[in-house]
């Protein structure tokens, strides 16, 4: 499996490490030469110093043969551009790290994104779920690209309105990990009641997304 990781920050480094342990062929791209040197000295992978929004850098990284590309820079716009280019140049699977939550899901899908990563939610809610409910999802889902974090607004008439988070019977392979309050991600108390108009972040096995959407909406 050939995987290109753009952005060698904390998440990028650890993702590369996990994939290498799974015998993936990993190429890390970063604009910082010192960062590239640090990665290459600690991990058995190819590193490329350069701007991944330039086609020649993606070509050098082997984009035409890439099974997956993950864009993890600190800029939403840069990550979206890289993923759009990567898909057009032949990458089979593309994933972008996004900091903002206002993007419409159907727009992201139309751009060709296969997975969206919201690190703020993952940092607390995802890890908490793995620790307290290991039967919900295991860590391997993320490295295999079989899980994602989605935002869903609770519509009028939804079955979960008035229920406490701890009372909601959600499908196996899914879990409510956070609420979005005025643009900010909040890790809620299990006793918090869900109200109409609430926006919830759901961690879900990709195969369960349609099922959890029917429950929440």
C-alpha positions as a printed NumPy array, in Angstrom:
array([[  0.   ,   0.   ,   0.   ],
       [  1.437,   3.364,  -1.083],
       [  0.395,   6.274,   1.161],
       [  1.362,   9.945,   0.889],
       [  1.148,  12.091,   4.02 ],
       [  1.337,  15.854,   3.529],
       [  2.266,  17.67 ,   6.718],
       [  4.646,  16.089,   9.201],
       [  3.282,  17.559,  12.402],
       [  2.323,  15.497,  15.441],
       [ -0.608,  13.778,  13.737],
       [  1.284,  13.229,  10.483],
       [  4.296,  11.735,  12.244],
       [  2.274,   9.275,  14.317],
       [  0.084,   8.317,  11.365],
       [  3.214,   7.58 ,   9.333],
       [  4.58 ,   5.477,  12.185],
       [  1.34 ,   3.459,  12.434],
       [  1.184,   2.85 ,   8.69 ],
       [  4.831,   1.814,   8.488],
       [  4.175,  -0.706,  11.246],
       [  1.439,  -2.091,   8.97 ],
       [  4.053,  -2.475,   6.195],
       [  2.732,   0.427,   4.123],
       [  5.051,   2.27 ,   1.744],
       [  4.887,   5.816,   3.167],
       [  6.033,   9.097,   1.626],
       [  5.977,  12.191,   3.837],
       [  5.873,  15.658,   2.252],
       [  6.576,  18.824,   4.229],
       [  7.838,  22.307,   3.368],
       [ 10.182,  22.357,   6.358],
       [ 13.544,  20.735,   5.614],
       [ 14.376,  20.248,   9.294],
       [ 11.098,  18.427,   9.844],
       [ 11.754,  16.16 ,   6.871],
       [ 15.209,  15.342,   8.227],
       [ 13.771,  14.523,  11.656],
       [ 11.137,  12.223,  10.163],
       [ 13.618,  10.402,   7.921],
       [ 16.001,   9.902,  10.84 ],
       [ 13.317,   8.276,  12.989],
       [ 11.108,   6.461,  10.484],
       [ 11.806,   4.172,   7.559],
       [ 10.048,   6.222,   4.917],
       [ 10.752,   8.581,   2.035],
       [ 10.556,  12.299,   2.78 ],
       [ 10.195,  15.123,   0.271],
       [ 10.723,  18.783,   1.045],
       [  8.298,  20.822,  -1.011],
       [  4.905,  22.395,  -1.575],
       [  2.329,  19.671,  -2.25 ],
       [  0.039,  22.142,  -4.029],
       [  2.543,  21.927,  -6.9  ],
       [  1.874,  18.984,  -9.255],
       [  5.558,  18.106,  -9.626],
       [  5.863,  17.492,  -5.873],
       [  2.882,  15.141,  -5.909],
       [  4.334,  13.395,  -8.958],
       [  7.645,  12.984,  -7.149],
       [  5.755,  11.457,  -4.224],
       [  4.181,   8.89 ,  -6.565],
       [  0.652,  10.261,  -6.683],
       [ -0.326,   8.202,  -9.74 ],
       [  0.306,   4.981,  -7.826],
       [ -0.993,   6.236,  -4.466],
       [ -3.563,   4.137,  -2.673],
       [ -4.183,   7.048,  -0.324],
       [ -3.183,  10.646,   0.35 ],
       [ -3.751,  12.37 ,   3.685],
       [ -3.431,  16.174,   3.836],
       [ -2.59 ,  17.308,   7.371],
       [ -1.225,  20.842,   6.987],
       [ -2.453,  23.622,   9.255],
       [ -4.538,  25.218,   6.485],
       [ -8.016,  23.968,   5.555],
       [ -7.785,  25.572,   2.124],
       [ -4.384,  24.03 ,   1.414],
       [ -5.594,  20.583,   2.464],
       [ -8.674,  20.83 ,   0.248],
       [ -6.596,  21.956,  -2.755],
       [ -4.095,  19.136,  -2.248],
       [ -6.854,  16.525,  -2.008],
       [ -8.625,  17.861,  -5.106],
       [ -5.376,  17.769,  -7.087],
       [ -4.459,  14.334,  -5.749],
       [ -7.787,  12.841,  -6.787],
       [ -7.486,  14.309, -10.271],
       [ -3.926,  12.992, -10.591],
       [ -4.837,   9.417,  -9.73 ],
       [ -4.926,   8.929,  -5.947],
       [ -7.524,   6.301,  -5.067],
       [ -8.403,   7.687,  -1.621],
       [ -7.947,  11.192,  -0.203],
       [ -8.422,  12.573,   3.289],
       [ -8.179,  16.134,   4.603],
       [ -7.665,  17.58 ,   8.049],
       [-10.112,  20.446,   8.602],
       [-10.256,  22.835,  11.528],
       [-13.577,  24.498,  10.654],
       [-16.93 ,  22.747,  10.923],
       [-18.996,  24.9  ,   8.584],
       [-18.275,  22.962,   5.409],
       [-21.31 ,  21.194,   3.937],
       [-20.813,  17.436,   3.859],
       [-22.205,  17.044,   0.329],
       [-19.796,  19.722,  -0.937],
       [-16.829,  17.872,   0.521],
       [-18.042,  14.616,  -1.027],
       [-18.491,  16.324,  -4.394],
       [-14.882,  17.496,  -4.177],
       [-13.887,  13.856,  -3.968],
       [-12.992,  13.672,  -0.261],
       [-13.28 ,  10.173,   1.153],
       [-12.577,  11.078,   4.773],
       [-12.605,  14.302,   6.8  ],
       [-10.519,  14.535,   9.969],
       [-11.534,  16.962,  12.734],
       [ -8.542,  16.853,  15.098],
       [-10.14 ,  18.996,  17.819],
       [-12.901,  16.461,  18.275],
       [-10.584,  13.495,  17.899],
       [ -8.161,  14.813,  20.495],
       [-10.639,  14.444,  23.325],
       [-13.836,  12.712,  22.322],
       [-12.309,  10.033,  20.117],
       [ -9.633,   9.075,  22.608],
       [-12.148,   9.085,  25.459],
       [-14.389,   6.674,  23.536],
       [-11.489,   4.332,  22.816],
       [-10.55 ,   4.258,  26.493],
       [-14.018,   3.954,  28.014],
       [-15.77 ,   1.959,  25.264],
       [-13.18 ,  -0.162,  23.461],
       [-15.968,  -2.279,  21.993],
       [-17.355,   0.677,  20.006],
       [-14.487,   1.208,  17.563],
       [-10.916,   0.081,  17.611],
       [ -7.952,   2.246,  16.667],
       [ -7.328,   0.306,  13.471],
       [-10.444,   1.819,  11.889],
       [ -8.728,   5.189,  11.521],
       [ -5.56 ,   3.792,   9.945],
       [ -7.658,   1.753,   7.51 ],
       [ -9.886,   4.71 ,   6.674],
       [-13.044,   2.906,   7.809],
       [-14.199,   5.499,  10.304],
       [-14.951,   9.189,  10.253],
       [-16.252,  11.998,  12.389],
       [-19.376,  13.657,  10.997],
       [-21.489,  16.626,  12.104],
       [-25.279,  16.196,  12.133],
       [-27.94 ,  18.732,  13.108],
       [-30.819,  17.359,  15.194],
       [-33.994,  18.08 ,  13.229],
       [-37.542,  18.566,  14.507],
       [-39.133,  15.211,  15.313],
       [-35.855,  13.337,  15.79 ],
       [-36.237,  10.377,  18.148],
       [-33.35 ,  11.473,  20.34 ],
       [-34.792,  14.894,  21.279],
       [-35.265,  15.082,  25.056],
       [-33.039,  12.095,  25.712],
       [-29.828,  12.236,  27.698],
       [-26.714,  11.274,  25.761],
       [-26.229,   8.243,  27.981],
       [-29.779,   7.068,  27.177],
       [-29.43 ,   7.146,  23.397],
       [-29.315,   3.692,  21.858],
       [-27.059,   4.218,  18.864],
       [-25.972,   1.501,  16.421],
       [-22.9  ,  -0.583,  17.212],
       [-19.847,   1.032,  15.659],
       [-21.045,   4.579,  16.357],
       [-20.813,   7.015,  19.244],
       [-21.691,  10.642,  20.017],
       [-18.401,  12.253,  21.039],
       [-19.119,  15.99 ,  21.109],
       [-21.605,  18.821,  20.602],
       [-20.987,  21.965,  18.568],
       [-21.987,  25.097,  20.5  ],
       [-21.63 ,  28.443,  18.66 ],
       [-18.858,  27.045,  16.51 ],
       [-16.975,  25.528,  19.452],
       [-16.569,  21.832,  20.131],
       [-17.797,  20.809,  23.589],
       [-17.287,  17.391,  25.15 ],
       [-20.66 ,  16.953,  26.904],
       [-21.615,  15.357,  30.17 ],
       [-23.454,  12.047,  29.517],
       [-26.474,  13.497,  31.356],
       [-26.887,  16.388,  28.903],
       [-30.223,  16.274,  27.065],
       [-30.345,  16.568,  23.289],
       [-32.478,  19.439,  21.967],
       [-33.842,  20.296,  18.544],
       [-31.225,  22.239,  16.583],
       [-28.251,  20.766,  18.44 ],
       [-25.293,  19.855,  16.289],
       [-23.611,  16.625,  17.297],
       [-20.305,  15.096,  16.267],
       [-20.522,  11.381,  15.652],
       [-17.637,   8.934,  15.433],
       [-18.804,   6.134,  13.173],
       [-17.783,   3.124,  11.194],
       [-18.301,   4.252,   7.583],
       [-20.798,   1.442,   7.008],
       [-22.987,   2.754,   9.862],
       [-23.2  ,   6.404,   8.781],
       [-26.551,   6.142,   7.   ],
       [-28.028,   4.289,   9.966],
       [-26.902,   6.854,  12.55 ],
       [-28.094,   9.724,  10.335],
       [-31.597,   8.265,  10.277],
       [-31.585,   8.119,  14.072],
       [-30.241,  11.628,  14.67 ],
       [-32.18 ,  13.507,  11.982]])
